[in-house]
Amino acid sequence: MNQILSDPDDDTKGFFDPNTKENLTYLQLVERCVTDPITGFSLLVIVKKGEFYFFVDEATKLILKSTTTNKAGGKYQGTTVSLWDLLYSKYITEEKRRELVQQYKSGSITIDRLLEIILTIIQQQTKSDSNTTKTTITTTTVTETCEVPDFHGIRKEVSATELLESKIITEELYKDLSSGKITVTEVSEMDSVSKYLEGTNSIAGVYVQSTMETLSIYEAKSKGLLTPGTSLVLLEAQAATGFVIDPVTNKKLSVEEAVAQGVVGSEWKNKLLSAERAVTGYKDPYTGNTISLFQALKKDLIVKDHGIRLLEAQIATGGIIDPVYSHRVPVQVAYERGYFDEEMNQILSDPDDDTKGFFDPNTKENLTYLQLVERCVTDPITGFSLLVIVKKGEFYFFVDEATKLILKSTTTNKAGGKYQGTTVSLWDLLYSKYITEEKRRELVQQYKSGSITIDRLLEIILTIIQQQTKSDSNTTKTTITTTTVTETCEVPDFHGIRKEVSATELLESKIITEELYKDLSSGKITVTEVSEMDSVSKYLEGTNSIAGVYVQSTMETLSIYEAKSKGLLTPGTSLVLLEAQAATGFVIDPVTNKKLSVEEAVAQGVVGSEWKNKLLSAERAVTGYKDPYTGNTISLFQALKKDLIVKDHGIRLLEAQIATGGIIDPVYS
């Protein structure tokens, strides 16, 4: 089921954007909604033909989610939070959110400036005291006061001043370099710097699973393991991201060197020299200046599909390369220097566009370069990424998109080693130098099979890192324990979706910690206070389903059924949205701010009686299905597995539950 929900071409795109006519997942549709400032409900915007339709595209969303800060005040005080979460928090109005995103996408403000504005708004709203840190972004012209050695770029040396101006190092770090407090070598080894100087690995070669043999791309082609077409695009991606790689001898070579040493055949020399210009730069025939890959693409000096494929490979391996200064640059700097724009951002964010220019020879899928890189194994000696080649009938292991999303969204601040004192994702820990390829595969397979939980997976990885780094007693080790608790004093129940939930059940479901449970038992904290915690309320109530529609031209809020009656939504679109409401807790009337059972909604005219039976069926995703063999109450997923509901229908409801906070346990509500 995890695999099905991760497949964007599968049954998961069961919802429809009436404005763009796109099929989307429920989460994608929810993220295009506006929030009612009074009720907090999510409303689907309906625009008339010709009106501007605002939503945050996938590429911008990714940038906002990957930009984090620990300097926000209010409810985020002392925590690391993404810019996406701040932008969609209670502190930012719908109008302000739209204004800021449009300013950012147009290039009139940078990502740093966007963060600064949002932090200032939160600071003003929460009337933070002097302990609240305000981020001030300044553009500084620096004169080097002492000799700082250059850094090693991709093909030539890079000055510290250039790294500062490219926002790769901070002003503080620059001053430390100038004063000799820190060396060029030490700075070069920082992850935040090395990824721009060197980038992350491109696909270096292939690993033949049956023989455990490592081959270069060209050799794999010569042996018939890769087609000439697949081999060429992989070698072009190598050349366009820095070097042609020989994974057997651990060499990184220019195209000329690679041809001279027989790593690639001379028949491909000209094609690879052309791709290599993505690193060394293209010559503008009108000015004679050196220009970047993107600029060459805009001037039609290279074929569009070809250029997009190389650009996507650069971004996937660390960032767009500045051919003038020979290093990669952050996305925002790429915008400022004219190496990227919003149109290209949109093209690269479209999974059905020219971005899927790479091919998995095992599954016969077209993929983006990043997706193919993430299916590779890492050579334990060289650290190179190797594309696995399996024979027909052999097991092919890779991490699917849904599992990847869970691993990337699970974070901890308790890892040792190089991650000491930082918040890091489980994905990054799993793919760190501390976890071997074999161990990674074993752990992911155990998690996907259900034999270990995500908490247990995190515990195992933290323990491995702790053992490898020989952390001292100051290192905190996370221990996950299953504890049987006897309540020593009366703790009131919590309000679940449809019935009361005990504190013990929340503890056993790992929604509250043992420490929080003890505080409840001793009266140090109340049920109300715990219920209002984001980490708890999302499981008790969930986040909002799509409650209704907002008609942009009239600024009117309507229920889903009313929008259908007025011809703003088709009956099919309306029904799946109402089924998603019923399957995630309640049918909603966004006008009167009511959450109702299906029976109540029909009785009050919020939905028509003709849909009552269909909605009662969807509501069982909350109240539970009856197992005809045992008489037990079972969940939506269990009913799906027992073929008690139609597959496409069940998957759509399950995806809506996950998108609005998590799968619902009908037994405990």
N, C-alpha and C positions, 0 to 999 in steps of 0.2 A: 504493500500500500504506500509505503514511503517512496518507492520508486515511481509509482503511478502519479503521485502528487508532485513529484519533482520534474515530470516530463511536460514541458510547455506545449507540446503538440498533442497531449493526451486528453483525457476526459476532464482535466482540471480547469480548462478554459470554458466553463459552463455558464459564464455570465457575459453580459453584453453592454457595451457603452453605446447608448442611443445617439450620442453626438458624433463619434468617430466611426461607428459601425464596426468596432473591433470586438472580437471575442477575448475576454480577459479572465484571469482568476479572480476570486472574490476579493482577495487582499489588494490586488491591483485596482479594482473598482472602488473599494473603500478608500484607498489612498488618493483617489481623484475627487472625493467628496469634499464639501465644505462643512464646517461645524457650526451648528446653530448656537449663537452666542448666549442664548438664554437657557436652553435645555441641554446643550452639549451634544445633541444628536448629530450623527453623520447624515448629510443630505446629498443625494445625487443631483448634480447641477444639470438642468435642461436648458440648452441654448437654441435660439432660432437660427435658421440658415443665415449665414453672413455675420452673426455675432461672434465675438472673440471668446474662445473656450480655453480657460486657463487650467492647466494641471502640471504637476512636476514630472518631467520625463525620467526614465529609468537611469540614465547616465548622471543627471544632476542629483537624483535621489541617492545614488551610490556615493557621490562626492560628499553630500551632506551627512550621510550616515557614517562615513569613514573619518570625518573631521570631528575630533573630540576636544573637550576642555575639562579642566577640574576647577575652573574659576567662576562657575555660575553660582549665584546666590539662591535665595528662596528655598524651595523644596529640594533643590539640587546641591545645596551647600555641602562641600566636602566630598562630593562624588564625581566620578568621571562620567560625562554624559555627551552624547553626540549632538552635533549641530542640528540634525534632523529632529531629534526629540525636543530640543529647545525651541525650534521654529514652530513645532506643533504642540507646544505646551500652552497652558492656560494664560500665560503672560503675553502671548502674541495674538493680536486680533486677526480675524480672517483677512481684513483689508490690508493690514500691515504685512501679513505673511505674503500675500499676493504681490504687493508693491516691492518687497525686498527680493523675492525670488526673480521677479521680472528685471529688477536692476542688476542682479547678479548675472542672469542669463544674457543680458544685453552687453555685459562687460563694463558697465558704469561703476560697479563696485566689485572689489576682490572678495575672495572667500574669507580673508582675514578681516576685512572691513565689515562684512556681513556678520561675522562672529562678534566683532566689537560692538556693533549696533545692538545686537540681540542681548549681549551681556549688560549693556547700559540700560536697556529697557527693563530687564529683570531687576537690575540694581535699583532703579528708580521706583519700580512697583513695590518692591519688598522693603524699601527704605533701609537698606543694609547699613550696618555701622562701619566704622573705619577699618574693621578687619576684613571686609569684603574687598577682594582684589579686582580692580578694573583693568582690563586689557587695553593697552594703548598701542596702536600700530603706527610706527613712524618710518618714513622713508629717509634713510640716512646716507649722506655722502661721506665716505671714510677715506682719510689719507693714511697710508701705512706709515707708522712711526718707526718701525724697525723691520728688518728683513725677515719675511716669513717665506720659507721654501714653498714652491708650488706643489700642488697635488697632482697625482697621476690620473688624467682623464681617460677617455676611451681610446683616443688616438694621439693625444698630445697633452701637454701640461696645462693645468688650470690654476689660476691665482686664487688666493683666499678672498680677495676683494670681489672677484666674479662670483664665488660661492655665496658671499653675503648678499650681493645684489640680486642673485637668483633665489634668495630666501631658502637656501639649502643649509646654511649655518646662521645662527643668531648673531646679533651685535655683541652680545656678552661673550659668546664663543670666539668671535673674531678678536675681541680685546684680549682674551686669554691666550690666543695664538700669538698676538703681537707682543705680549709681555713675556712670552715663554713659559706660561703656567701649564700649557698643554702643547703637545707636539703634533705635527702634521700626520704622523703615523697613527697616533691615538685617535685623532678626529676621523681619519680615513676609515678606521675600523668600526666606527659607530654605525649601526644599522641605518640610522636616519640620513647618513651622509653617503655610505658606500653604495646604497641602492641607486643614487644619482650618478656617482662616479663610475660604477661598474655595471649596475643593473643586476637583475636576478637572471638566472640561467634561461637561455633559450633551449629548445629541444636539441640536444647535442648529438644524439645517435639513437640506436635501437638496442633493446635488450631482448634476445630470443629466449623465451621462457623455457622451451623444451631442452635447449642445450646450455642455458645459462651463459650465453656468449654475448659480449658487447661488440657492436659493429658501428662503423660510421654510416651516415645516411647514404653516401654514394655506394659503399660496399653492400649495404642492404639492398639497394636497387640492383646492383650487379648480380646478387644471388637470387633475385626474383622475389624478395620478401616485401619490397615496396614497388609500386608502379613508378615509372619515370615522372609522371605528373606530380604525384605525392612527394617524391624525393626532391624535385626541383623547388616546389613551394617551401619545403622545410629548409633547404639550403639557402634560398633567398631570404627567408626569415632570419637565419643565422647571420648572413652577411649584412642585413639591414639593422641588426641589433648589436653589431660590434665586430664579430669575427666569425670566420668559418672554423668549426671545431672538429678536432680529431679526438674522440673520446677514448680511443685505445691508448694513444701516447700522451694524452692529457695536454694537448697543444691548442692554443688559440691563434689563428693565422689570418693574415689578410688574404684576399682572393688570389692575388698574384702568388703569394707563398703557398697557398693550398693547392693551386694548380701545379706549381713547380715541384711540390713534394708528393704529388699523386693522391692527395686526399680527395680531390674531385677531378673529374675528367676535363680536358681542355675544351670539349664541345660545349660546355656550359659556362666557360670563362666570361664571355661577353654579357650573358644574362646576369651572372653573379656580380660582375663589376658594376652593372647598372643598379642592382639592388644595394650594393655597398655605398652608393652615393647617398643613400638615406642617412649614412653616418658621416661621410666626408663632405657632403653637400653637393648640390647641383649648381651649375653655372647658369645664371640668368642671361639669356641671349641678348636681352635689350640693354642691361646695365653692366654686365660682367661680374656682378656681385655673387657671392656664395649664398645660396638660399636653401631652406630646409625642405624635407620631403613634402610636408603639407603645402608649402608655398609653390613647389614644383607641380603639385597636383592641381592647385588652383589656377596655375598658368598653363595647364594642359601639356606640360612637358613630359608627363608619364600617363599611361593608361589608368583610368579611374579605378577599376577593380583591382589592378595590380598595386596601385599606390595605397588604397584603403587596406589591403591585406598586410602590407609592410608596416603601415602606421599602427594598425591594431596589434601587430607583433611587438612593436616598440613599447606601446602602452602596457601590454601584458607582461613585459619583462623589466618594468621599472619606470618608464616614462618616455615622453617624446625627446628625441636627441636634438640638441642644439649643435649644428655642424660647425658653427663659428667658434664656439668655446669647447667643443668636444666633451660634453657631459649631458646627462639627462636633466630635465627641468620639471618642477612641479606643474600640475595642470594649469593653475592660475597664471604662473609665469609664462607658460606656453601661449595662453590667451593673449597676455600683454605683449608678447614679442611677435605675435602674428603667426605662430606655429600651429594654431588650432582655432576653431571657431564653433559657434553654437550649431551651425548646420552639420558640421562633421561630427560633433558630439551626438547629434540626433541620429545620424546614419549609423554610428558605432553602437548606439544603444538599441538598435532595431535588430532583433535576432533573426528576422526574415530577410535582412538586407544583405549587402555585399560582405558583411563581417564574417559570415560562416564560410571562409575561404580555405579551411583546412579540413582534413579527412582522417577519421579513425579507421585504419585498415581492418580492425577486428570487428567493429560493429557496423561498418559501412555508413556511418553518420557523418554529415557535414557539421563541423563545430567551429567555434571561434578559437583563436590561438590559445587564449587563456584556458578554455575548457580542455583543450588537448594537453597543454602543459600540466594541468592538474590531474590528468590521468596517467602521467609518467611516473616511473620509479626513480629514486635518487641513487646514483652510484655511490657506495659507501666510502670509496677512496677519493674520487675526484670531486664528488658533490654535484656532478652533472645530472641534468634531467634526461632520462632515456625513455623513449617510446617503447612500450612493451609490445612484442609481436607474439601472438599465440596461434597454435595450430588449431585446425577445426576440431572441436570436441573438448579442447582444453578449457579450464576455468579462467575467465578474464576478470581480474579484480580492478575496480575503480570506485571512487566515492561518488555516489549519485548527488544530484543537485540539492535534494531535500535534506539529506544527511549533512551535506556541506554547510547548508544554511544554519542548521542546528548547532554544528560545531563552531561556526563563526560567531554565532550570537550568544554562545555560552562563554562567559568570561570569569576570570579569577584575578585576585591581586596577591595570591599566596604562593606563586611559583618562585623558586630560587634561581640560582645561576645568573645568566644574563638578563633574566626577567625580574630579578629581585626589586621589589618596590614599585613595580609597574602593573597596570591592568592589561591583561593579555587574553586573547581568545583561545579556546580549546583547540581550534584549528591550527593556530600558530604554534602552540605547544606540541601538537601531534606531528607537525611537519618540521619541528626544530631538530637541531643536531643531536639532541639527547635521545631521540626515539629512532631505533633502527627501522629499516624498510620492513623487515619480517615482523617486528613487534607492532608496527603501525597497522599492517594488514590484519594481523591476529586480533588486535583490539577493535578495529572497525567492524570486522566480521562478527565478533562477539556482541558488539553493540547492536548491529543491524538484525542479528538473530534474536535479540531480546534476552540473551543470557546475562548481560550486564546493563545497568542503567547508565544514563549520562553522568550522574553523580559518581557512580563507581568508576566509570571511565576516567573522569577527572581525577579522582583519588589515586588511581593506579599511575597515571602520568605524572602527577605531582610527586609521588613516592619515587618513581624512577629518576626524575630530575634531582630530587633531594639526595638520593644515593649517589648519583653521578657527580654532583657538585660538592659532596661532603659538607653540606651546610652545617653551620654551628647551631647552638641551641636557640639562637635568636630567630632562626628560620621557622616560620609557622607551618606545621604540617596539617593539612585538612584530613580529618578522619570522619568518614560517613558511617554512622552506626544506626542500626535498626533497634529502636528502644521501645520496650513495652512499659507504658506509663500508667500508674494508678493515680487518678485524680484525688488529691488530698483535701481539696476544698471545692466548693461548688463554683464552677465556671459557667456562666450563661452560654447558651448556644449562639452560633453565628447565623446570619440570614443567608442561606444558599439560594440557588436559582429558583427552586420551587418548594423547598422545605428547609428546616433548621439543620445545621451541621455542627457537630461537637468539636471542641478544641482538640480532642484526642485524634479525631479523624483527620484534621488539618495537619497535625504532627506526623501521623503515619503516612500521609500523602506528600510529606516534605514541602508543604506550603508554608508552615511556620517552623522555626528552629526549636530545638529542645530548650534553649535559653529563653526564648520568647514564651514558650509554654509555661516554664517555671514562673516567669514574671506574671503571667495571667493567673496562675494558681495562687500566687502569693498576693495578688491584688496590686502589684506595682504598676500594672498597665491594664486598661479596660478593653473589653471586646470591641467597643466603638472605635477606640484609638487604633487597634490592630486592623479592624475592618477597613479603615481609611488608608492604610499603607498600600502603596501601589503594588508591591510584591504580593499582597494578599487579595486586594479587591479584584485584581484581574482574574483570579481563579474563582472567587465567590460570585462575581457579577459578569465578568468578561468585559471586553471593550465593546464599543458600540457596533452593532450591525448597521446596515443602511436603513435608516428609519423612514425616509420619505424622499421627496424631491424638492429642489429649490428652483423655481422658474426665474431665470436670470433677468428676463425682460420686464417682468412685473414685480420682481422681488417677493414672490408669493411662495409660502411653504404648503405643500400638499402631501397627503398620505399616498402610499404607493397605489392603493385601489382607486383613489380619487384621480390621480394622474392618468391611470388607465381609462377611467370613465371620460376624461376630457381629451383623450386621444394623444396624450403626451408620451405614453409608454404603450407598447404592444401588449396584448394579453399574455403572450409567452414570457416576455421580459418581466412583467409585473408578477406573474405567478412564481417564477424562480426567486425573485427578491423577497416575496412574502414567505415562501417556503424556507428561505435562509433565515428570516426573522424567527419563524416558529421553531426552527431547528437549533437556534442559538439562545432561546429563552422565552421570548414573548413576541407577540404581534404588537407593533408600535403605532400609536397615533401621535405623530409629531406636532400636530396642531394643538391638541389638548394636553400634551406631555404625559400620556398614559402608556403603561406597559400592560398588556392584556393576554390572558390565555386565548386560545382559538375560540372556545365557546363564548367567552366574554366579547371578543372582537366581533364575532358574527351577531351576537345579541345587540351590540351597540352600533351596528352598521358600519364599523370600520372596514370590514371586508364583506363581500356578498356571500350569501348562503350557498351559491353554486360552487364555491371553492372550499367549503367547510371540510369535506372528507379528505381532500388532498392536503389541506393544512393540518388536519388532525393526524394524518399519517406522518407528515414532516415533524410535528410536535413530539412524536414518539422518540425522536433523537435526543430529547431532553428527559422525558418521563420514562423512557425505556420501552423496549419491545419484549413481548412474551415469547419465550422459547417454547415452541409447540411440543417439544420432546420432554422437557424437564419441568416446564411451568415457571422457570426462573425469569427474573427481569434481566435482560441483556442490553448491551450498548449498541449504538448505531453500527460501529465497526463489526461487532460480533454478528449482528443481524445481516450485515452485508456478506460476511464470510459464510453464513448459513443459507444464503440465497433467499432470505425473507423479504428483501427489497431489491429493486432493479439496480444493477451496478452503477450506471451513469448517474442516476438519481442519488444514490447513497454517497457516491464520491463527491458530488456537488455539495451535499449537506455537510459531509465530513470536512471538506475544505473550508466551508464557511465557519464551522466551529473552531478550527485551528486558527483561522485568520482573525477571529474575534476573542482570542484569549486561550484557547486550548480545547482538547477533546473533553466532552461532558461525561461525567460518571453518573448515570441515571439512578444508581442505588443510593449514593450519598448526596446527589444534587449539587 
